[in-house]
Amino acid sequence: MADLIVLLGPPGAGKGTQAKVLSRELKLAHISSGDLFRDHLRRKTELGILAQGYMQRGELVPDDVTIGMIRERMQAADCAKGAILDGFPRTLPQAEALDRFLADSKMGAVRKAPYIKVAEQVLVDRLSGRWSCRAGGHVYHETFNPPKTPGTCDVDGSELYQREDDKAETVKNRIRVYFEQTAPLIEYYRGKGLLAEIDGAKPIDEVTGELLASVR
Ligand code: AP5
């Protein structure tokens, strides 16, 4: 049986930041649907070209395409022990498809769904100051988590850039889409007894501590 953890939370809650630490600590693969789409976009694959417009508008990429991409990723060897899912599922049909896939593939079931809770105004501040690295998707913030050298990733030395979809208008739409389409998943996982609410407004290290305690 694989160990599967679904990280929930609005855009900018800190899912990517925390998923990287959890993946290292728990020795599980880190699957970020946003990073996978951005990689397809960079490589100009058919999937990347399809996803581009949705991402630029801050809308969700259609379920069938997203589910197909994640199913394929989860069949890779590094997922045999389990994975931290960051950004997927994001709709009820995606959550149901994930459950079916885990059962059919004999991987098991989601073990825990920590929900990183952060107020809306904080999200806007976090996303407008975010810098991401091109090579490994490591994430910084110009005030809350600055790199040692501005513009350069501490981990792999690659260039830091600001995401196209972190512009104010797109951020507003991403947050709206989150409340409409993704927030219902909180009740979905609460109903299964898997939800753990985490206060995402605390400093990064404290959030990590709460998260680790919730999944260990
Ligand atoms: P995706 O890349 O998944 O974006 P997101 O969910 O909007 O999440 P973010 O990456 O913006 O935020 P995060 O929670 O990871 O926060 P982070 O750790 O970076 O998706 C992008 C797009 O792809 C979507 O809009 C959609 O189009 C498409 N897509 C992806 N998945 C899909 C799906 N399943 N279905 C359909 N479409 C999909 O932190 C943010 C900032 O805050 C950073 O600067 C960080 O340093 C800082 N920070 C983090 N924690 C703290 C803290 N505790 N205190 C202070 N600062 C902090």
Boltz pocket constraint, residues with backbone or C-beta under 6 A from the ligand:
constraints:
  - pocket:
      binder: B
      contacts: [[A, 9], [A, 10], [A, 11], [A, 12], [A, 13], [A, 14], [A, 15], [A, 16], [A, 17], [A, 18], [A, 33], [A, 34], [A, 35], [A, 37], [A, 51], [A, 54], [A, 55], [A, 56], [A, 58], [A, 59], [A, 60], [A, 61], [A, 62], [A, 66], [A, 86], [A, 87], [A, 88], [A, 89], [A, 90], [A, 91], [A, 94], [A, 126], [A, 127], [A, 129], [A, 130], [A, 131], [A, 139], [A, 140], [A, 141], [A, 142], [A, 144], [A, 145], [A, 165], [A, 174], [A, 200], [A, 201], [A, 202], [A, 203], [A, 204], [A, 207]]
      max_distance: 6.0
